[in-house]
Amino acid sequence: MSEGDERLSVLSALGERGLLAADGVTTTFGQPAWRGVPVGHEPQALMEAGTLQRRLVECACGTAAMGEGLCAAWVERAFSRLGLGYVSGDAREVYDGFCHLTDTRDLLVGMVCAVARHPYVADGWDHGHVGLYVGDGRVMDCAGGRVRAVPLAPWLSAYGVACEPRWGWLGAISLG
């Protein structure tokens, strides 16, 4: 799917949920409705990642879904499989404690991408959502009781309807 098609799909979905403002470019929460990746601001590709970063992607691919509302537990379990300890907390705590970057050119393989709140499930407003950036413009997360890989721009746009998505190293442990 092209970025233009992804954009139209996200805007249509937001409109159907009543989350697209009348101007067609912002959400009802005042956030941008589409968060594309500007030219020159591409995040790190998987082939540019270091050994530990690529190992985390392998761990994420081998980590089973944790169940509905357990996105942070899934991220924490994938990360703990690296043997660097266990960081606990919900997505909002991950967002507040470790995610401070907003420019996609600073997004590196293995960083957590998070929002403090989203309107899609009851717990989303209180606990937010978190996933792992796995390179090549994709985010893996555990949503709806399953693990999935989603293109970055639609993930940022869909989950960024109520607050700005941010990223950083889980536990402030740099893998790069």
N, C-alpha and C positions, 0 to 999 in steps of 0.2 A: 504494500500500500504506500503510495507517495505521501509526502508531508502534507500536500494540499488535501488529499483524501482523508488523512488522519485528522487534520484541522476541521474539515467539514463534519466528520463523524463525531468529534468531541463537541463541537458547537451544537449539533443537532441533539445529542444526548443531553447536554446541559439545558437546552430549550425545552425538551420533553419533560425534564424534571423540575422545570420552573426556576432554574438556577441562572439563566442567562438574562441579563438586564436588557431593557428596551433598546439600548444603543447597539446591541449585538457584539460588543467587544469586551465588555466587562461582565462579571458575575453579579448576582444580587447582593453579594458581600463587598462589592467594590474592587475586587481583584481582577487581573487580566484573565479573560476567558481562554485565551490561547497563549501558551508559554513555549514558543518555538526556540530552537537553538540557533542563535545568530551565526552567520559565517564568521570564521575566525575565533569562535568561542566553543569549538567542538571539545567535548570531554575526551579523556584518555581512551585510546583503543586498547582492546585486550592484548594485542601483540606487543604493545609498548609497556605493558605491566611487568613488574618484577615477579620473582618466583613466589614470594609469600602472597602477593595479590592474586596471582593465578591459582594458587592453592586454595584460597578462600572461595573463589568461584567454583572450583571442584567440590569443595565442602558444601556450598550452597546447593549445587545441583544434586548432591547426595543426601540432603536433609529433607526428611518428610514433612508434610504439612503438620502444623500444630493444632489446627482447629480454628473455628470461627473466633475472631477477635484476638488472636494470639500472634499477630504479626511481629511484635517485638521479641517474643519468645522464640520464634523461628529464626530471626536474625541472630539473636544471642546464641542459640544452639549451633548454627552454622559457624559463627565466629569462635565459639568455644572448642570446636573440633580442630582448630589450629594449634591448640595447646597453649594459648597465651592468656588463659584465665577466663573468667565468666563475668560479663557485665550485665547487670539486671536493671529493669525499669520498664515502664511502658513507653510507647512511642513519643508521648509528649515529654517525658523525662529525657529521652534520647535527644529529641529536638532541642530542648532547652539547654542540656548539658554539653552536647558535642557537635551540634550542627550550627555553624556560624557563617558558612560560605553560601553565596548566592549566584556567583558567576559560573556558568557551565564549563568554562575553560579550566576552572580549578577542581572540577569533579574527576576524581581518580578511581580506578578500579578498586573495589573493596570498601569504598566509603559508604556510609549509610545516608540515604535520602529520606527525609521525614517532613511531615507537617504536624503541627500541634493540634489541629482539628480539621474534621471534614464532616459533611452532612449525610453520608450514605448509610451508616448504621448507627444505632443508638449510642454505642460506646465511642464512635468516631469523634463526637463533639467533645467528649471529656478526655479521651486518651490519644487521639490522632492516629497516624499511620506511618509505618516505616518499612523501607525495603533496602536492598543492597544494589549498588551500581556495579554491574558485571562487565562493563566495557561495551564498545561498539554501539553506544547509544541505547543501551537496554538496562532496565531495572528488574530485578527479581524480588518478588514479595510473596507473602502468604496472605491471601485474601479470599474470603468466601470458603474457607476450609481447604484451599488448594494452593499449591505453589505454581507461580506463573512467571513468565518473562514478558515484559511490556516495553514497547518503545518509550524512550525517555520523554519526548515532548508530550505525548498524550498522558503519560503518568503524571508529569508535573502539572499539566493543565487540569486534569480531572481531580487530582487531590489538592491542587492549589486554589480551589474555588473560594475557600474561606480565609486562608492565610498563605503567606509566602513559603514555598518549599525551600528547605535549606539542606546542606550536607556537610559532612565532616567524618572524622575517624571515630569509630565506636570506642569508648573508653579512652579517647585521646591517644590511642596506640596507632601510630603511623605504620602502615604496611609498605609504603612506597620508598 
